[in-house]
Amino acid sequence: MEDKPNTNQPGPDLSPERQKELQALARRLGYRFKDLRLLDQALRHSSYAHERPESGPSNEQLEFLGDAVLALTISDLLLASFPQSSEGELSRSRAALVNARQLAALARHLDLGPHLLLGRGEESQAGREKPSLLADALEAVLAACFLDGGLKAAQKLIHRLFSPLLETQARLSWQDFKTALQEFTQARYKLSPSYHLLEESGPSHHRRFRVEVRLGPEPLAQGEGPSKKQAAQMAARLALERLEEEGGGGG
Protein backbone atom coordinates (compact mmCIF):
# COMPACT_ATOMS: atom_id res chain seq x y z
CA MET A 1 0.00 0.00 0.00
CA GLU A 2 2.75 2.45 -0.88
CA ASP A 3 2.46 5.61 -2.90
CA LYS A 4 0.50 5.15 -6.09
CA PRO A 5 -1.02 7.63 -8.50
CA ASN A 6 -4.71 8.38 -8.21
CA THR A 7 -6.53 7.14 -11.28
CA ASN A 8 -9.89 8.78 -10.53
CA GLN A 9 -10.70 12.17 -11.95
CA PRO A 10 -11.78 14.21 -8.91
CA GLY A 11 -13.12 17.18 -10.87
CA PRO A 12 -12.31 20.02 -13.25
CA ASP A 13 -9.54 22.53 -12.74
CA LEU A 14 -10.04 24.84 -9.77
CA SER A 15 -10.41 28.60 -9.87
CA PRO A 16 -7.47 30.61 -8.50
CA GLU A 17 -9.65 31.65 -5.54
CA ARG A 18 -10.54 28.06 -4.68
CA GLN A 19 -6.91 27.00 -5.06
CA LYS A 20 -5.81 29.68 -2.62
CA GLU A 21 -8.55 28.68 -0.17
CA LEU A 22 -7.61 25.00 -0.32
CA GLN A 23 -3.89 25.74 0.00
CA ALA A 24 -4.63 27.58 3.24
CA LEU A 25 -6.58 24.57 4.49
CA ALA A 26 -3.78 22.21 3.44
CA ARG A 27 -1.33 24.27 5.51
CA ARG A 28 -3.59 23.79 8.55
CA LEU A 29 -3.63 20.07 7.83
CA GLY A 30 0.16 20.04 7.60
CA TYR A 31 0.12 18.28 4.23
CA ARG A 32 0.94 19.68 0.78
CA PHE A 33 -1.32 18.20 -1.90
CA LYS A 34 0.07 17.39 -5.30
CA ASP A 35 -3.50 17.46 -6.67
CA LEU A 36 -5.70 19.96 -4.85
CA ARG A 37 -8.71 18.65 -6.75
CA LEU A 38 -8.72 15.66 -4.39
CA LEU A 39 -9.10 17.99 -1.42
CA ASP A 40 -11.81 19.86 -3.30
CA GLN A 41 -13.70 16.62 -3.88
CA ALA A 42 -13.37 15.70 -0.20
CA LEU A 43 -15.32 18.85 0.63
CA ARG A 44 -17.98 18.43 -2.09
CA HIS A 45 -21.23 17.25 -0.55
CA SER A 46 -23.60 15.11 -2.62
CA SER A 47 -26.20 17.92 -2.62
CA TYR A 48 -23.72 20.17 -4.46
CA ALA A 49 -22.65 17.42 -6.88
CA HIS A 50 -26.30 16.69 -7.73
CA GLU A 51 -27.00 20.34 -8.50
CA ARG A 52 -23.73 20.83 -10.41
CA PRO A 53 -22.70 17.51 -11.95
CA GLU A 54 -20.02 19.28 -13.98
CA SER A 55 -18.18 20.01 -10.70
CA GLY A 56 -17.16 16.37 -10.31
CA PRO A 57 -18.08 13.50 -7.97
CA SER A 58 -19.21 14.00 -4.38
CA ASN A 59 -17.16 13.05 -1.34
CA GLU A 60 -19.17 9.89 -0.59
CA GLN A 61 -16.66 7.40 -1.97
CA LEU A 62 -13.80 9.26 -0.31
CA GLU A 63 -15.69 9.12 2.96
CA PHE A 64 -15.96 5.33 2.61
CA LEU A 65 -12.22 5.03 1.96
CA GLY A 66 -11.28 7.49 4.70
CA ASP A 67 -13.26 5.52 7.26
CA ALA A 68 -11.21 2.43 6.45
CA VAL A 69 -7.86 4.26 6.50
CA LEU A 70 -8.77 5.87 9.82
CA ALA A 71 -9.88 2.58 11.39
CA LEU A 72 -6.67 0.86 10.28
CA THR A 73 -4.40 3.62 11.56
CA ILE A 74 -6.17 4.07 14.89
CA SER A 75 -6.23 0.29 15.42
CA ASP A 76 -2.48 0.18 14.86
CA LEU A 77 -1.93 3.09 17.25
CA LEU A 78 -4.05 1.49 19.97
CA LEU A 79 -2.29 -1.87 19.65
CA ALA A 80 1.07 -0.14 20.04
CA SER A 81 -0.15 1.97 22.98
CA PHE A 82 -2.10 -0.71 24.86
CA PRO A 83 -0.52 -4.10 24.03
CA GLN A 84 -2.15 -5.79 27.03
CA SER A 85 -5.70 -4.70 26.19
CA SER A 86 -8.35 -7.17 25.10
CA GLU A 87 -10.08 -7.01 21.74
CA GLY A 88 -13.19 -5.60 23.41
CA GLU A 89 -11.23 -2.89 25.21
CA LEU A 90 -9.43 -1.95 22.00
CA SER A 91 -12.73 -1.82 20.09
CA ARG A 92 -14.29 0.45 22.71
CA SER A 93 -11.23 2.70 22.72
CA ARG A 94 -11.34 2.97 18.94
CA ALA A 95 -15.06 3.76 19.02
CA ALA A 96 -14.43 6.50 21.57
CA LEU A 97 -11.75 8.04 19.36
CA VAL A 98 -13.46 7.90 15.97
CA ASN A 99 -17.16 8.42 16.72
CA ALA A 100 -19.03 11.02 14.68
CA ARG A 101 -19.10 13.55 17.53
CA GLN A 102 -15.32 13.39 17.93
CA LEU A 103 -14.72 13.61 14.17
CA ALA A 104 -17.02 16.63 13.93
CA ALA A 105 -15.13 18.34 16.76
CA LEU A 106 -11.84 17.79 14.92
CA ALA A 107 -13.40 19.10 11.71
CA ARG A 108 -14.48 22.26 13.54
CA HIS A 109 -10.98 22.63 14.97
CA LEU A 110 -9.63 22.51 11.41
CA ASP A 111 -12.38 24.94 10.32
CA LEU A 112 -13.60 22.66 7.54
CA GLY A 113 -17.13 24.08 7.56
CA PRO A 114 -16.46 27.23 5.53
CA HIS A 115 -14.76 25.16 2.81
CA LEU A 116 -17.64 22.73 2.23
CA LEU A 117 -19.40 22.80 -1.12
CA LEU A 118 -23.11 22.44 -0.39
CA GLY A 119 -26.30 22.44 -2.39
CA ARG A 120 -28.90 25.13 -1.81
CA GLY A 121 -30.96 22.97 0.53
CA GLU A 122 -28.09 22.08 2.83
CA GLU A 123 -26.80 25.65 2.70
CA SER A 124 -30.17 26.98 3.83
CA GLN A 125 -30.32 24.42 6.67
CA ALA A 126 -26.96 25.40 8.21
CA GLY A 127 -25.26 22.35 6.71
CA ARG A 128 -21.82 23.74 7.53
CA GLU A 129 -22.59 23.22 11.21
CA LYS A 130 -24.07 19.72 10.95
CA PRO A 131 -21.92 17.19 12.85
CA SER A 132 -22.68 14.42 10.34
CA LEU A 133 -21.53 16.50 7.36
CA LEU A 134 -18.40 17.66 9.17
CA ALA A 135 -17.49 14.14 10.29
CA ASP A 136 -18.00 12.78 6.78
CA ALA A 137 -15.90 15.58 5.31
CA LEU A 138 -13.02 14.87 7.68
CA GLU A 139 -13.01 11.19 6.70
CA ALA A 140 -13.04 12.23 3.05
CA VAL A 141 -10.10 14.59 3.63
CA LEU A 142 -8.12 11.70 5.14
CA ALA A 143 -8.88 9.64 2.03
CA ALA A 144 -7.81 12.51 -0.22
CA CYS A 145 -4.48 12.61 1.62
CA PHE A 146 -4.15 8.83 1.22
CA LEU A 147 -4.84 8.95 -2.53
CA ASP A 148 -2.55 11.93 -3.04
CA GLY A 149 0.40 10.87 -0.92
CA GLY A 150 -0.02 7.23 0.06
CA LEU A 151 -0.63 5.48 3.36
CA LYS A 152 2.34 7.02 5.16
CA ALA A 153 1.11 10.54 4.42
CA ALA A 154 -2.38 9.70 5.66
CA GLN A 155 -1.02 8.03 8.79
CA LYS A 156 1.13 11.07 9.56
CA LEU A 157 -1.91 13.34 9.33
CA ILE A 158 -4.04 10.99 11.46
CA HIS A 159 -1.30 10.74 14.09
CA ARG A 160 -1.10 14.52 14.30
CA LEU A 161 -4.85 14.92 14.67
CA PHE A 162 -5.49 12.04 17.07
CA SER A 163 -2.35 11.86 19.23
CA PRO A 164 -3.70 14.37 21.79
CA LEU A 165 -6.89 12.30 22.07
CA LEU A 166 -4.86 9.11 22.38
CA GLU A 167 -2.86 10.62 25.25
CA THR A 168 -6.14 11.33 27.05
CA GLN A 169 -7.21 7.74 26.38
CA ALA A 170 -3.92 6.49 27.84
CA ARG A 171 -4.43 8.49 31.02
CA LEU A 172 -7.92 7.03 31.41
CA SER A 173 -7.15 3.44 30.46
CA TRP A 174 -5.65 2.19 33.69
CA GLN A 175 -7.34 4.38 36.25
CA ASP A 176 -10.24 3.51 38.50
CA PHE A 177 -13.24 4.56 36.40
CA LYS A 178 -15.60 4.36 39.37
CA THR A 179 -13.46 6.90 41.20
CA ALA A 180 -13.18 9.07 38.09
CA LEU A 181 -16.96 9.01 37.59
CA GLN A 182 -17.56 9.79 41.26
CA GLU A 183 -15.28 12.83 41.05
CA PHE A 184 -16.87 13.96 37.79
CA THR A 185 -20.49 13.71 38.95
CA GLN A 186 -19.74 15.29 42.32
CA ALA A 187 -18.03 18.23 40.65
CA ARG A 188 -20.67 18.77 37.98
CA TYR A 189 -23.94 17.57 39.51
CA LYS A 190 -23.23 17.30 43.27
CA LEU A 191 -24.45 13.69 43.04
CA SER A 192 -22.82 10.29 43.48
CA PRO A 193 -23.50 7.44 41.06
CA SER A 194 -25.04 4.18 42.24
CA TYR A 195 -24.45 0.68 40.83
CA HIS A 196 -27.10 -2.00 40.36
CA LEU A 197 -26.62 -5.65 39.39
CA LEU A 198 -29.03 -6.39 36.54
CA GLU A 199 -28.04 -9.89 35.52
CA GLU A 200 -25.79 -12.77 36.49
CA SER A 201 -25.48 -15.59 33.98
CA GLY A 202 -23.34 -18.43 32.69
CA PRO A 203 -21.87 -21.56 34.32
CA SER A 204 -19.92 -21.29 37.55
CA HIS A 205 -16.56 -21.38 35.76
CA HIS A 206 -17.58 -18.68 33.26
CA ARG A 207 -19.86 -16.21 35.02
CA ARG A 208 -20.98 -12.99 33.33
CA PHE A 209 -22.31 -9.98 35.21
CA ARG A 210 -24.23 -6.99 33.91
CA VAL A 211 -24.25 -3.84 36.04
CA GLU A 212 -26.06 -0.54 35.48
CA VAL A 213 -24.81 2.76 36.83
CA ARG A 214 -27.34 5.47 37.61
CA LEU A 215 -27.20 9.10 38.61
CA GLY A 216 -30.21 9.59 40.81
CA PRO A 217 -33.02 7.74 39.02
CA GLU A 218 -31.45 8.17 35.56
CA PRO A 219 -29.64 5.18 34.01
CA LEU A 220 -26.29 6.29 32.58
CA ALA A 221 -24.75 3.12 31.17
CA GLN A 222 -24.44 -0.64 31.50
CA GLY A 223 -21.29 -2.69 31.67
CA GLU A 224 -20.53 -6.41 31.45
CA GLY A 225 -17.66 -8.46 32.77
CA PRO A 226 -16.54 -11.71 34.41
CA SER A 227 -16.95 -10.13 37.85
CA LYS A 228 -19.25 -7.54 39.40
CA LYS A 229 -16.26 -5.28 39.94
CA GLN A 230 -15.18 -5.38 36.31
CA ALA A 231 -18.75 -4.92 35.09
CA ALA A 232 -19.12 -1.87 37.33
CA GLN A 233 -15.81 -0.45 36.08
CA MET A 234 -16.96 -0.86 32.48
CA ALA A 235 -20.31 0.79 33.26
CA ALA A 236 -18.48 3.68 34.94
CA ARG A 237 -16.20 4.11 31.95
CA LEU A 238 -19.07 4.20 29.47
CA ALA A 239 -21.00 6.60 31.70
CA LEU A 240 -17.99 8.89 31.95
CA GLU A 241 -17.56 8.93 28.17
CA ARG A 242 -21.26 9.68 27.72
CA LEU A 243 -21.30 12.55 30.22
CA GLU A 244 -18.12 14.07 28.80
CA GLU A 245 -19.56 13.88 25.26
CA GLU A 246 -22.83 15.44 26.33
CA GLY A 247 -20.89 18.22 28.00
CA GLY A 248 -18.99 18.86 24.76
CA GLY A 249 -15.80 17.50 26.25
CA GLY A 250 -15.04 20.91 27.66
CA GLY A 251 -16.06 20.28 31.25
C-alpha positions in Angstrom: 0.0 0.0 0.0 2.8 2.4 -0.9 2.5 5.6 -2.9 0.5 5.2 -6.1 -1.0 7.6 -8.5 -4.7 8.4 -8.2 -6.5 7.1 -11.3 -9.9 8.8 -10.5 -10.7 12.2 -11.9 -11.8 14.2 -8.9 -13.1 17.2 -10.9 -12.3 20.0 -13.2 -9.5 22.5 -12.7 -10.0 24.8 -9.8 -10.4 28.6 -9.9 -7.5 30.6 -8.5 -9.6 31.7 -5.5 -10.5 28.1 -4.7 -6.9 27.0 -5.1 -5.8 29.7 -2.6 -8.6 28.7 -0.2 -7.6 25.0 -0.3 -3.9 25.7 0.0 -4.6 27.6 3.2 -6.6 24.6 4.5 -3.8 22.2 3.4 -1.3 24.3 5.5 -3.6 23.8 8.5 -3.6 20.1 7.8 0.2 20.0 7.6 0.1 18.3 4.2 0.9 19.7 0.8 -1.3 18.2 -1.9 0.1 17.4 -5.3 -3.5 17.5 -6.7 -5.7 20.0 -4.9 -8.7 18.7 -6.7 -8.7 15.7 -4.4 -9.1 18.0 -1.4 -11.8 19.9 -3.3 -13.7 16.6 -3.9 -13.4 15.7 -0.2 -15.3 18.9 0.6 -18.0 18.4 -2.1 -21.2 17.3 -0.6 -23.6 15.1 -2.6 -26.2 17.9 -2.6 -23.7 20.2 -4.5 -22.7 17.4 -6.9 -26.3 16.7 -7.7 -27.0 20.3 -8.5 -23.7 20.8 -10.4 -22.7 17.5 -12.0 -20.0 19.3 -14.0 -18.2 20.0 -10.7 -17.2 16.4 -10.3 -18.1 13.5 -8.0 -19.2 14.0 -4.4 -17.2 13.0 -1.3 -19.2 9.9 -0.6 -16.7 7.4 -2.0 -13.8 9.3 -0.3 -15.7 9.1 3.0 -16.0 5.3 2.6 -12.2 5.0 2.0 -11.3 7.5 4.7 -13.3 5.5 7.3 -11.2 2.4 6.4 -7.9 4.3 6.5 -8.8 5.9 9.8 -9.9 2.6 11.4 -6.7 0.9 10.3 -4.4 3.6 11.6 -6.2 4.1 14.9 -6.2 0.3 15.4 -2.5 0.2 14.9 -1.9 3.1 17.3 -4.1 1.5 20.0 -2.3 -1.9 19.6 1.1 -0.1 20.0 -0.1 2.0 23.0 -2.1 -0.7 24.9 -0.5 -4.1 24.0 -2.2 -5.8 27.0 -5.7 -4.7 26.2 -8.4 -7.2 25.1 -10.1 -7.0 21.7 -13.2 -5.6 23.4 -11.2 -2.9 25.2 -9.4 -1.9 22.0 -12.7 -1.8 20.1 -14.3 0.4 22.7 -11.2 2.7 22.7 -11.3 3.0 18.9 -15.1 3.8 19.0 -14.4 6.5 21.6 -11.7 8.0 19.4 -13.5 7.9 16.0 -17.2 8.4 16.7 -19.0 11.0 14.7 -19.1 13.5 17.5 -15.3 13.4 17.9 -14.7 13.6 14.2 -17.0 16.6 13.9 -15.1 18.3 16.8 -11.8 17.8 14.9 -13.4 19.1 11.7 -14.5 22.3 13.5 -11.0 22.6 15.0 -9.6 22.5 11.4 -12.4 24.9 10.3 -13.6 22.7 7.5 -17.1 24.1 7.6 -16.5 27.2 5.5 -14.8 25.2 2.8 -17.6 22.7 2.2 -19.4 22.8 -1.1 -23.1 22.4 -0.4 -26.3 22.4 -2.4 -28.9 25.1 -1.8 -31.0 23.0 0.5 -28.1 22.1 2.8 -26.8 25.7 2.7 -30.2 27.0 3.8 -30.3 24.4 6.7 -27.0 25.4 8.2 -25.3 22.3 6.7 -21.8 23.7 7.5 -22.6 23.2 11.2 -24.1 19.7 11.0 -21.9 17.2 12.9 -22.7 14.4 10.3 -21.5 16.5 7.4 -18.4 17.7 9.2 -17.5 14.1 10.3 -18.0 12.8 6.8 -15.9 15.6 5.3 -13.0 14.9 7.7 -13.0 11.2 6.7 -13.0 12.2 3.0 -10.1 14.6 3.6 -8.1 11.7 5.1 -8.9 9.6 2.0 -7.8 12.5 -0.2 -4.5 12.6 1.6 -4.1 8.8 1.2 -4.8 9.0 -2.5 -2.5 11.9 -3.0 0.4 10.9 -0.9 0.0 7.2 0.1 -0.6 5.5 3.4 2.3 7.0 5.2 1.1 10.5 4.4 -2.4 9.7 5.7 -1.0 8.0 8.8 1.1 11.1 9.6 -1.9 13.3 9.3 -4.0 11.0 11.5 -1.3 10.7 14.1 -1.1 14.5 14.3 -4.9 14.9 14.7 -5.5 12.0 17.1 -2.4 11.9 19.2 -3.7 14.4 21.8 -6.9 12.3 22.1 -4.9 9.1 22.4 -2.9 10.6 25.3 -6.1 11.3 27.0 -7.2 7.7 26.4 -3.9 6.5 27.8 -4.4 8.5 31.0 -7.9 7.0 31.4 -7.2 3.4 30.5 -5.6 2.2 33.7 -7.3 4.4 36.2 -10.2 3.5 38.5 -13.2 4.6 36.4 -15.6 4.4 39.4 -13.5 6.9 41.2 -13.2 9.1 38.1 -17.0 9.0 37.6 -17.6 9.8 41.3 -15.3 12.8 41.1 -16.9 14.0 37.8 -20.5 13.7 38.9 -19.7 15.3 42.3 -18.0 18.2 40.6 -20.7 18.8 38.0 -23.9 17.6 39.5 -23.2 17.3 43.3 -24.4 13.7 43.0 -22.8 10.3 43.5 -23.5 7.4 41.1 -25.0 4.2 42.2 -24.5 0.7 40.8 -27.1 -2.0 40.4 -26.6 -5.6 39.4 -29.0 -6.4 36.5 -28.0 -9.9 35.5 -25.8 -12.8 36.5 -25.5 -15.6 34.0 -23.3 -18.4 32.7 -21.9 -21.6 34.3 -19.9 -21.3 37.6 -16.6 -21.4 35.8 -17.6 -18.7 33.3 -19.9 -16.2 35.0 -21.0 -13.0 33.3 -22.3 -10.0 35.2 -24.2 -7.0 33.9 -24.2 -3.8 36.0 -26.1 -0.5 35.5 -24.8 2.8 36.8 -27.3 5.5 37.6 -27.2 9.1 38.6 -30.2 9.6 40.8 -33.0 7.7 39.0 -31.5 8.2 35.6 -29.6 5.2 34.0 -26.3 6.3 32.6 -24.7 3.1 31.2 -24.4 -0.6 31.5 -21.3 -2.7 31.7 -20.5 -6.4 31.5 -17.7 -8.5 32.8 -16.5 -11.7 34.4 -16.9 -10.1 37.9 -19.3 -7.5 39.4 -16.3 -5.3 39.9 -15.2 -5.4 36.3 -18.7 -4.9 35.1 -19.1 -1.9 37.3 -15.8 -0.5 36.1 -17.0 -0.9 32.5 -20.3 0.8 33.3 -18.5 3.7 34.9 -16.2 4.1 31.9 -19.1 4.2 29.5 -21.0 6.6 31.7 -18.0 8.9 32.0 -17.6 8.9 28.2 -21.3 9.7 27.7 -21.3 12.5 30.2 -18.1 14.1 28.8 -19.6 13.9 25.3 -22.8 15.4 26.3 -20.9 18.2 28.0 -19.0 18.9 24.8 -15.8 17.5 26.2 -15.0 20.9 27.7 -16.1 20.3 31.3 
